[in-house]
Amino acid sequence: MPADPHLDRLANATLLVPFESYDAPRWVLDGLAAGMAGVCLFHNNIAEPEQVARLNGVLAEAAESPLISLDEEGGDVTRIGQRQGSRYPGSAALGAVDDTSLTRAVHCSLGAELRGLGFTMDLAPSADVNTVAENPGIGTRSFGADAELVARHTAAAVAGLQEGGVAACAKHFPGHGATHQDSHLELPVVSADRDLLFDRELRPFQAAIGAGVRSILTAHIRLPELGLSGPATLAPSVVGGLLRTELGFDGVIVTDAIEMEGVSARIGMPEAAVRALIAGCDLLCLGRFVYADGVAGIRAAITEAVAQGRLSGERLEEAAWRTSQLRAWTSDRPAAEVVERIGLDSARRAVRVDGELAELRDPVVVEVDAPPGIAVGEVPWGLSPWFPGTERLDAATARPADVLASARGRDLVVVVRDAHRYPATREFVAELCRARPELVVVEMGLPAWRPQCRVHISTYGAARVNGQSAAEVLGAPAVASVG
């Protein structure tokens, strides 16, 4: 069958694509000129501010108001701060402070910084209610475990980002906070009936809609008590029914990455893309590693589905129209102000100290390593910038006796991240506490586990500003030289 340029252009209008490098490849520029909705940048596209601003300028010239997006949540999930750590605390820290005016101001500054770099859309905030502490995919990305708290801060974050100049995207609908699995790797399950879903998971999304959020991103989760045997992203009852009809959302519905195992492992990315559009999604976020050939295959699958009658032309036109409306909204946003140090100031407000912290004597600082989540990636964390000589240990192989020997006659500070998720870390720290109950433990993830120690410090995140805030509390001599 010969190619249909009009149909190809409609299919292109549903695609949010990644690419390989610090420069825009020809296939991306040509695709944008041929109607592709936009791009999603990851750390492999971002070297430093001047480079990404130039890159985004080139992308913006390739078409009229393309969507130039990224996952920039602040805190642990950062793209512009991938090399040093974010200048903004994440959602858990802001939820701990629980000042919605601060959350709005932080996100307004973040949005303004993104807009200044040429971004027009931020795939944030997380509207998930993190009711499962062991959740491997959300954690500190959530404002908290209480639905009302998450709802009010989601609304504030949405308002702030859009005041800052970028389209916000509340995620992961209908809620990823009650899962025990990571949808990058498998299809997680949320055991919630309709009443619980409305009372807990959906409240933040309703708040986001009330705040005027321009887009909402779906979750690759299974809801068996709603009769779903597959991912919510591909379910018309969830996308077209629950979100579009019942909650009344009239903005752009974006998929989480199509390359994730939770949605495409069994059926492949082209088929997942088609089914997502049939379900009512408008914009297909393809992921990080779907390049020219993969994009062409997905586009061909969409046009073939229309030719076969599986995907109606009207549904594809509706999706293309919605993405065009979003692009038009982003085209002429007023500039907001980047507020220097608002991130550090808010991270300071989030720090919690449990116990009486005395002045430390030449402390030995050790960090117990924790694997980064897939959404987080390799981002620096810890206290080493402020405590030179800090050692990073593996709890599975390190010996507590060696740490105790190195700290003989000196104070000891142990830094962990989400210790509640790692039995080896908890046992390692517990053994140190039994020998040195006066030691200080700094938790840079969720403080869901409290060891028997004299002082426990919680930062509610591992962004650079969270680390600096903890270092200040500990009296680090080098704090003034960093941040």
N, C-alpha and C positions, 0 to 999 in steps of 0.2 A: 504494500500500500504506500503511495507517495506521501511524503511529509506534508502536513498541513501547517503552514506558518502561523496561522491564527491560533490553532490548538496548541502548538509548541509554545507560543507566547503566554497563553493562559497557564499552561503547566509550569513554565518558568516563574510565573508570578507567585507560585506557592513555595518556592525553594529558597531556603536560607543556608548558604553553603560555607564550608571551611576551605582553606587552601594551605599550601605547604610552607610558605616562606615569609621573609620580611618584606618582600615586594609582591605586588599583585601580578599574578601570572596572566598571560594573554587570554587563557580560557575563561578566567573570571571576568576580565574587562569586557570581553566579547559577550559573555553571558548576561552581564548587567545591561549592556546595550540592547540585548535581545529580550529584555523584560524580566530577568531574574530579580526576585524581590530584594535580595541583599546577601550579606555575608555575616558570618559569626567568627570573630577573632579569638585565638587562644594564645598561650604564652609563646608558642613558636612563631607567632606573627609580631611579637612585641619585644623590641630590644630596649628602647628608652623613649622618653616622651617626644623628642623631636622626630625620631624615625616614625613612630606610629601616627603622629600628626600629618607627616608627609604622605604616608601610606593612605590614610583616610581621605586626604585631599584628592589623591589620584582616584580612589574608589568613588568619591562623590562626583567627580567630573565624568565618570563613565556612563551615568544615567541620571534621570531626574529623581532626586531624593531617594536613593537606595537606602535600605535599612542597613546600618553599620552597627553591629551588635556585639556583645560579649557577656560573659557571666562575671559580673563585678558586684559581689555582695558585700564587700568590705570583709574584715575579719579573715577567716581561714581561706575562703574562696575568693581569690583575687587574681586578676590577670595583669592589671597595670602595676601591681605590687609583687608580682611573682618572684622577682629577683631578690628583693630585700624584705618583703613582708609589707602588709598594708598599712597605710597611714590612718585607716579608719577601723574602729572595732567592729566586730560582727554583731549579728542579731542577738545572740545570747547575752553579750555584755550590755547591750542597750535594753534588753528585757529585764536584766538584773537591776539596772538603774530605774527603769519604769517611769520615765519622763517622756511623754509623747512629743512634747515640744522639742526636746533634745533629739529624739529619733528623726523627727521631721527636718530639723536643721542640719543634722549630720548627712542625711540623704540628699538634701538640697545642695550642700557643698559637694558631695560626691557626684551628683548629677551634673553640676556646673563644671567640675573638673573633666568629666567624661565628654561633655559637650565641647569644651575647649580643645579636647584632643580630636574632635571630629566624629565622635560616636553619636548615634541618634536613638539607640535603643539599649536598654539594660535588662538582661534576663534575671531580674530580681524585683522584689524581695522573695525570700522563702516565706510562704504563708502556712507552713506545716506546723501542727501542734505536736511537739516532740514528747509524746506520752510514754515512749519506750526509750529508756536511758541508753540501752545497748544498741540502739539504732545505728547501723554503720554508715548510712547515707545522709543523715540530717544532723543530729547532734547540735553543735554550737551554731549551725546555720539557722536554727529556729529561735524565735524570741522567747520560747519557753514551753512549759507543759500545760499551761492553763489557757483554754480557748479564748476567754475574754481578753486576757493580756495580749495574746498573739494577735487577736483581731484589731485591737486599738493601735498596736504598733505597726501592723501591716498597713493599715489605712494611713498612718503617719508617714511611713516609708514611701508608699506610693505617691502621696501628695508631695513629699520632698523631692523625690527623683524627678517628677514631672515639672515641678517648679524650677528645678535645676536645669531643665532643658532636654531631657531624654524621656522616651516612652518607657514606662515601667511594665513589668511582666510578672504578675504574681504566680507563684508555683508552689507545689506540684499538685494540680487539681486531680482528684478531689481530696488530697491530703496524704502525704508520705510519712507522717510522723509516728504512726503506730506500727511500723514494719520492723522486722528482724533481719531483713535481707537488703542487699544493694541491687537496685534495678539495672545497674551497669552490667551485672553478672548473671542475674536470674530474675524471675518474675516474683516479686514479693507479694505477700498476702496481707490485707487489712481485714481483720475480723470485726466488722461493725455493721449492724443492721441500719436500716434507713433512719430510724429515730436517733441513734447514736451519731450517725454521720452528720445529720443536720445540727445536732446539739454540740458537736465537738469539731470535726474536720472542716465543715463548711462555713462556720462562723467567720473565720478570717477572710475567706473568699467573698462572702457577702459584704464584709467591711471594705475590701478592696474595690468591689464594684461600686459601692456607695461613694468611695473616694475618687471615682472616675478613672480607674485603671484602664489603660488602653489595650492591654493584652493579658491573657492568662495562659500558662503553660501546663500541659497535661502530665499526669504521672503514669508510668508503666507499672501499674499495680493491679492485683486481682482482688475483687470484692465478691467473694462467694455468697455472702448473705444477700447480695443484690442480684444473684443469679449469673454472675460473670464467670466464665471459664477462661477468659483471656484478658489481656491488658485493657485498662480503662481507656487508654488513648484510642483504641480501635472499636470502642463500644458506642454505637449510636445512642443507646439509652443514657449514657453518661455525658457524652460530648454534646450531642444535639438535644437530648432530653433534659438531663439534670442541669447542665450549665447554661445552655442557650435558652431553653424554654422555661424551666422552673425558676432558676435564679435570674433570668432576664438579662443575661450578659450579651451586649450587642457589639463588643469589640472583636479583636482578632484572637482566635484560639490557636495557640502554637503547640506543636508536639515537643516533648522532650526528645533527645537525640534518637533518631531512627536507627542509628547503628548500635544502640544499646541492646544487650542480650535480652532484656526483659520484654522487648517488643518484636525483635526481628530474628531471634535465634532460630526459630523453627520454620519461619516462612520467608526469610530473606528481606533485605531492605526495600527492593522495588515493590513487593507485594504489601509490606507494612505501610509504605507511603500511600499506596492506593487505598488500602482499608482505612487509614487515618482520614483521608479526604472524604471517603464515603460516610464515615462516622460523624463528620461535621467539622473537622479541623481545617484551618485556613492556611497555615504556614508551617512548612515541614522543616524543623531544625534537623539537619542531617547528621551532625556530630562533628568530630574532629578529623577523621581520616577518610572522608568520602570525597575524593577528588574528581578530576575531569571525567574519567571513564565511568565511575560510579554515579556521578550526577547525570550523565547522558543515559545510563540505564534506568534510572528512576524516572527521568522525564519521559522516556519511551514507554515505560510501564503505565504512566498516567494517561498518555494519549491513547495507548492501546486499550486501556480500560474504558475510555470514553467510546472508542470505536466499537467495542464489544457490547456496550450498553450497561456495563457493570457500574460505572461512574457516570452520572448524568452530566451533560454539558452545562445544565443550569447550576448544579452544585459546584462545578469547577469555576464557572463564571462568578458565582457568589464569593468563593474563596479569593479569587483574584481581585474582585472589587473591594473586599474588606482589607486586603493587604495594601491596595492602592490608597484607601482612605487613611490607613495608618501612616504610610509614607508621606501623604500630604500633610498630616498633622505634624510630623517631625520637621517639615521643610523650613518652617519659619518660627522657631521658638525663641522667645526673648532670653537674653543672657542673664544668668544669675551670678552670684559672687561666690568664689571659693573662699571659705573661711579657714585661714591658716590655724593649725593646732586644735581645731575643734575635735578632731579625732583623738588626739592625745588627751585633751581635757576630759572627753567623755569616757575614755578607757580608764583614766584615773578614778573617775566616779564609780566605775564598776568593780574595782578591786575590793575584795572582802578579806579581812584578817580575823581568823578565829584563834584566840589565845593571846597571851601577852608577849609581844615581840620586843626583845631587848636589843641593844646595840650589838651587832655581830663583830666578832674578833677574827680578822683575817680569814673569812670563811672559805671553805672548800665547797665549790658548787659542782654538782654532777647532774646530768640530764639523762633520764631513762628514755631511750628512743621509742617511738611509736610509728607504725607505718602510716603514711598519708592516705586518706581516702581518695578514691579515683577522681571525685569532683574537685578535690583540693589540689592534688598534684604535689610536686616537690617545691615547697615554699619554705624558706628559712624560718625557724622558730626557736625559742629558748632564750636564755639569758647571757649567752657567750659574748654578745657585743658589749655588754656592760661589766662582765666579770671575765677578763682575760684568763685563759688557762682552764676554763670550764671544760669538763670531759663529758662526751656523749657515750653512754654505755648501752649494751644490749642485755636486757634482764635475763635472757635465756642462757647467756654465757658468762656474764660478769659475776665476780665473787664478792659478796658483801664484806668479807674479811679484808679484801684489798682496799675497798673504799674506806672502811673504818681505820685501817692502818695509815692511809694517806691523810686522814683528817685528825689524827691523834694530836691533841693539844690545840685544835682549832675548831671553830664552829662549822657545822655541816648543813648545807642546803641541798635538798633533792628536788629536782624539777621533773614533773610527769605531765603526760597529756592523755586524758581519758583513761586514767588508771583503772576505772571500773570495768573496762572492756578487756583487760589483759591480765589473766591470772598470774603469769610470771612476774609482771610488774608489781602487782599487789604483794606477792610473797617476798620479792626482793626488798621493797620498801618496808614491809612489816618487819623483816629481819633487822634492817638498819634501825628501825624505831625501837625494837626490843633492846638493842645494844646501846642506842643513843636516843632515849625518849625526849631529850631536849632539842632534837634537830628540827629544822624547818622544812616543811613540804610545800612546794608551789605547784598547784594544779592549773594547767593551762588549757584544759578542756572543760568538760562538764564536771562539777564537783559532786559526783554521785557517790563517791567512796571517800570516807574520812579515816585515815590511819591513826593509830595511837601515837600522836606526837605532840610536842609542846605547842607548836604554831602551825596552822594550816592556812595558806593564802590561796584564794581563788581569783583568777583573772577572767574567767568565762570566755576564753578564746586565746589564740596563739598568734595574733597579728603582731607586727613590730611594736605598735603602740601599747598593746597588752604587756609585752615583754618589758618595755621601758617603764611602764607603770609599776610592775612588780619590782623591778630593779630599784626604783626610787624608794619604794617601801622598805626594801632591804638595805638601803643606804649605800648603794654601789657608788664608788668614787668616780667612775667614768661616765655617769649618766649625762652630765652636761655636754659631753662631746658627741652624743648620738641623738638623732631625732630633732 
